[in-house]
Amino acid sequence: MSSITLTPDSLDLFLGFAEDAPNWSGSPLVTVTPQQRGNLADLKKKGLLTTWEDEDGCVFVNFTEAGIAFAVEHGFEARDLQLPW
């Protein structure tokens, strides 16, 4: 089991991204409330994910290796969290 400890809100946000990942080819759209911005920063600081912005200004998640492993521990499939390229 992982040694990563998240607050309940950060865990909920992470699991939401993992659940949505298959709908976005492994890189879900970031739609967070102002209250969730700190949780997103927490996930990035803990090395679970990175974000990137497309030319239209939309922000997406990329799961790191640690993030994929953490999601797998919570019942998600690694293949659903990896970019196809």
PyMOL CGO cylinders between C-alpha atoms (Angstrom):
from pymol import cmd
from pymol.cgo import CYLINDER

trace = [
    CYLINDER, 0.00, 0.00, 0.00, 1.13, 3.52, -0.73, 0.3, 1, 1, 1, 1, 1, 1,
    CYLINDER, 1.13, 3.52, -0.73, 2.56, 5.86, 1.87, 0.3, 1, 1, 1, 1, 1, 1,
    CYLINDER, 2.56, 5.86, 1.87, 0.78, 8.83, 0.24, 0.3, 1, 1, 1, 1, 1, 1,
    CYLINDER, 0.78, 8.83, 0.24, -1.62, 10.53, 2.61, 0.3, 1, 1, 1, 1, 1, 1,
    CYLINDER, -1.62, 10.53, 2.61, -4.28, 12.86, 1.24, 0.3, 1, 1, 1, 1, 1, 1,
    CYLINDER, -4.28, 12.86, 1.24, -7.03, 14.85, 2.86, 0.3, 1, 1, 1, 1, 1, 1,
    CYLINDER, -7.03, 14.85, 2.86, -10.51, 13.52, 2.08, 0.3, 1, 1, 1, 1, 1, 1,
    CYLINDER, -10.51, 13.52, 2.08, -11.09, 16.43, -0.32, 0.3, 1, 1, 1, 1, 1, 1,
    CYLINDER, -11.09, 16.43, -0.32, -7.80, 15.88, -2.17, 0.3, 1, 1, 1, 1, 1, 1,
    CYLINDER, -7.80, 15.88, -2.17, -8.52, 12.15, -2.39, 0.3, 1, 1, 1, 1, 1, 1,
    CYLINDER, -8.52, 12.15, -2.39, -12.01, 12.83, -3.78, 0.3, 1, 1, 1, 1, 1, 1,
    CYLINDER, -12.01, 12.83, -3.78, -10.56, 15.16, -6.41, 0.3, 1, 1, 1, 1, 1, 1,
    CYLINDER, -10.56, 15.16, -6.41, -7.88, 12.64, -7.39, 0.3, 1, 1, 1, 1, 1, 1,
    CYLINDER, -7.88, 12.64, -7.39, -10.37, 9.79, -7.63, 0.3, 1, 1, 1, 1, 1, 1,
    CYLINDER, -10.37, 9.79, -7.63, -12.66, 11.99, -9.71, 0.3, 1, 1, 1, 1, 1, 1,
    CYLINDER, -12.66, 11.99, -9.71, -9.85, 12.63, -12.18, 0.3, 1, 1, 1, 1, 1, 1,
    CYLINDER, -9.85, 12.63, -12.18, -9.05, 8.91, -12.29, 0.3, 1, 1, 1, 1, 1, 1,
    CYLINDER, -9.05, 8.91, -12.29, -12.69, 8.05, -12.91, 0.3, 1, 1, 1, 1, 1, 1,
    CYLINDER, -12.69, 8.05, -12.91, -12.95, 10.61, -15.71, 0.3, 1, 1, 1, 1, 1, 1,
    CYLINDER, -12.95, 10.61, -15.71, -9.62, 9.73, -17.36, 0.3, 1, 1, 1, 1, 1, 1,
    CYLINDER, -9.62, 9.73, -17.36, -11.00, 7.09, -19.78, 0.3, 1, 1, 1, 1, 1, 1,
    CYLINDER, -11.00, 7.09, -19.78, -13.38, 9.73, -21.18, 0.3, 1, 1, 1, 1, 1, 1,
    CYLINDER, -13.38, 9.73, -21.18, -10.39, 11.93, -22.09, 0.3, 1, 1, 1, 1, 1, 1,
    CYLINDER, -10.39, 11.93, -22.09, -7.87, 9.38, -23.45, 0.3, 1, 1, 1, 1, 1, 1,
    CYLINDER, -7.87, 9.38, -23.45, -6.12, 9.30, -20.08, 0.3, 1, 1, 1, 1, 1, 1,
    CYLINDER, -6.12, 9.30, -20.08, -5.83, 13.08, -19.60, 0.3, 1, 1, 1, 1, 1, 1,
    CYLINDER, -5.83, 13.08, -19.60, -9.01, 14.44, -18.01, 0.3, 1, 1, 1, 1, 1, 1,
    CYLINDER, -9.01, 14.44, -18.01, -10.10, 18.05, -18.19, 0.3, 1, 1, 1, 1, 1, 1,
    CYLINDER, -10.10, 18.05, -18.19, -9.48, 20.06, -15.02, 0.3, 1, 1, 1, 1, 1, 1,
    CYLINDER, -9.48, 20.06, -15.02, -12.69, 21.61, -13.78, 0.3, 1, 1, 1, 1, 1, 1,
    CYLINDER, -12.69, 21.61, -13.78, -12.12, 22.64, -10.19, 0.3, 1, 1, 1, 1, 1, 1,
    CYLINDER, -12.12, 22.64, -10.19, -13.89, 25.10, -7.97, 0.3, 1, 1, 1, 1, 1, 1,
    CYLINDER, -13.89, 25.10, -7.97, -11.92, 27.87, -6.28, 0.3, 1, 1, 1, 1, 1, 1,
    CYLINDER, -11.92, 27.87, -6.28, -12.11, 25.78, -3.10, 0.3, 1, 1, 1, 1, 1, 1,
    CYLINDER, -12.11, 25.78, -3.10, -10.52, 22.80, -4.88, 0.3, 1, 1, 1, 1, 1, 1,
    CYLINDER, -10.52, 22.80, -4.88, -7.49, 24.70, -6.18, 0.3, 1, 1, 1, 1, 1, 1,
    CYLINDER, -7.49, 24.70, -6.18, -5.56, 23.93, -3.00, 0.3, 1, 1, 1, 1, 1, 1,
    CYLINDER, -5.56, 23.93, -3.00, -6.41, 20.25, -3.39, 0.3, 1, 1, 1, 1, 1, 1,
    CYLINDER, -6.41, 20.25, -3.39, -5.15, 20.30, -6.97, 0.3, 1, 1, 1, 1, 1, 1,
    CYLINDER, -5.15, 20.30, -6.97, -1.91, 21.93, -5.78, 0.3, 1, 1, 1, 1, 1, 1,
    CYLINDER, -1.91, 21.93, -5.78, -1.62, 19.24, -3.09, 0.3, 1, 1, 1, 1, 1, 1,
    CYLINDER, -1.62, 19.24, -3.09, -1.91, 16.47, -5.70, 0.3, 1, 1, 1, 1, 1, 1,
    CYLINDER, -1.91, 16.47, -5.70, 0.78, 18.13, -7.81, 0.3, 1, 1, 1, 1, 1, 1,
    CYLINDER, 0.78, 18.13, -7.81, 3.10, 18.67, -4.82, 0.3, 1, 1, 1, 1, 1, 1,
    CYLINDER, 3.10, 18.67, -4.82, 2.75, 15.02, -3.86, 0.3, 1, 1, 1, 1, 1, 1,
    CYLINDER, 2.75, 15.02, -3.86, 3.80, 14.01, -7.36, 0.3, 1, 1, 1, 1, 1, 1,
    CYLINDER, 3.80, 14.01, -7.36, 0.56, 12.30, -8.37, 0.3, 1, 1, 1, 1, 1, 1,
    CYLINDER, 0.56, 12.30, -8.37, -0.15, 14.41, -11.41, 0.3, 1, 1, 1, 1, 1, 1,
    CYLINDER, -0.15, 14.41, -11.41, 0.90, 17.31, -13.56, 0.3, 1, 1, 1, 1, 1, 1,
    CYLINDER, 0.90, 17.31, -13.56, -1.25, 19.66, -15.60, 0.3, 1, 1, 1, 1, 1, 1,
    CYLINDER, -1.25, 19.66, -15.60, -0.90, 21.20, -19.02, 0.3, 1, 1, 1, 1, 1, 1,
    CYLINDER, -0.90, 21.20, -19.02, -2.81, 23.81, -20.98, 0.3, 1, 1, 1, 1, 1, 1,
    CYLINDER, -2.81, 23.81, -20.98, -3.84, 23.49, -24.61, 0.3, 1, 1, 1, 1, 1, 1,
    CYLINDER, -3.84, 23.49, -24.61, -3.91, 26.30, -27.16, 0.3, 1, 1, 1, 1, 1, 1,
    CYLINDER, -3.91, 26.30, -27.16, -7.52, 27.09, -26.26, 0.3, 1, 1, 1, 1, 1, 1,
    CYLINDER, -7.52, 27.09, -26.26, -6.69, 27.59, -22.58, 0.3, 1, 1, 1, 1, 1, 1,
    CYLINDER, -6.69, 27.59, -22.58, -8.19, 24.31, -21.37, 0.3, 1, 1, 1, 1, 1, 1,
    CYLINDER, -8.19, 24.31, -21.37, -6.21, 22.61, -18.60, 0.3, 1, 1, 1, 1, 1, 1,
    CYLINDER, -6.21, 22.61, -18.60, -5.76, 18.82, -18.49, 0.3, 1, 1, 1, 1, 1, 1,
    CYLINDER, -5.76, 18.82, -18.49, -4.28, 16.29, -16.06, 0.3, 1, 1, 1, 1, 1, 1,
    CYLINDER, -4.28, 16.29, -16.06, -1.43, 13.92, -16.78, 0.3, 1, 1, 1, 1, 1, 1,
    CYLINDER, -1.43, 13.92, -16.78, -0.96, 11.17, -14.21, 0.3, 1, 1, 1, 1, 1, 1,
    CYLINDER, -0.96, 11.17, -14.21, 2.61, 10.52, -13.10, 0.3, 1, 1, 1, 1, 1, 1,
    CYLINDER, 2.61, 10.52, -13.10, 3.88, 6.99, -12.53, 0.3, 1, 1, 1, 1, 1, 1,
    CYLINDER, 3.88, 6.99, -12.53, 3.19, 7.50, -8.81, 0.3, 1, 1, 1, 1, 1, 1,
    CYLINDER, 3.19, 7.50, -8.81, -0.30, 8.76, -9.62, 0.3, 1, 1, 1, 1, 1, 1,
    CYLINDER, -0.30, 8.76, -9.62, -1.05, 5.75, -11.81, 0.3, 1, 1, 1, 1, 1, 1,
    CYLINDER, -1.05, 5.75, -11.81, 0.17, 3.39, -9.09, 0.3, 1, 1, 1, 1, 1, 1,
    CYLINDER, 0.17, 3.39, -9.09, -1.93, 5.23, -6.47, 0.3, 1, 1, 1, 1, 1, 1,
    CYLINDER, -1.93, 5.23, -6.47, -5.02, 5.02, -8.69, 0.3, 1, 1, 1, 1, 1, 1,
    CYLINDER, -5.02, 5.02, -8.69, -4.44, 1.31, -9.29, 0.3, 1, 1, 1, 1, 1, 1,
    CYLINDER, -4.44, 1.31, -9.29, -4.41, 0.85, -5.50, 0.3, 1, 1, 1, 1, 1, 1,
    CYLINDER, -4.41, 0.85, -5.50, -7.89, 2.37, -5.52, 0.3, 1, 1, 1, 1, 1, 1,
    CYLINDER, -7.89, 2.37, -5.52, -9.21, -0.03, -8.16, 0.3, 1, 1, 1, 1, 1, 1,
    CYLINDER, -9.21, -0.03, -8.16, -8.55, 1.82, -11.40, 0.3, 1, 1, 1, 1, 1, 1,
    CYLINDER, -8.55, 1.82, -11.40, -6.92, 0.31, -14.49, 0.3, 1, 1, 1, 1, 1, 1,
    CYLINDER, -6.92, 0.31, -14.49, -3.47, 1.68, -15.34, 0.3, 1, 1, 1, 1, 1, 1,
    CYLINDER, -3.47, 1.68, -15.34, -4.24, 1.60, -19.07, 0.3, 1, 1, 1, 1, 1, 1,
    CYLINDER, -4.24, 1.60, -19.07, -7.10, 4.09, -18.53, 0.3, 1, 1, 1, 1, 1, 1,
    CYLINDER, -7.10, 4.09, -18.53, -4.75, 6.64, -16.97, 0.3, 1, 1, 1, 1, 1, 1,
    CYLINDER, -4.75, 6.64, -16.97, -1.97, 6.61, -19.55, 0.3, 1, 1, 1, 1, 1, 1,
    CYLINDER, -1.97, 6.61, -19.55, -1.80, 8.73, -22.63, 0.3, 1, 1, 1, 1, 1, 1,
    CYLINDER, -1.80, 8.73, -22.63, -2.03, 6.71, -25.82, 0.3, 1, 1, 1, 1, 1, 1,
    CYLINDER, -2.03, 6.71, -25.82, 1.15, 8.24, -27.25, 0.3, 1, 1, 1, 1, 1, 1,
]
cmd.load_cgo(trace, "trace")
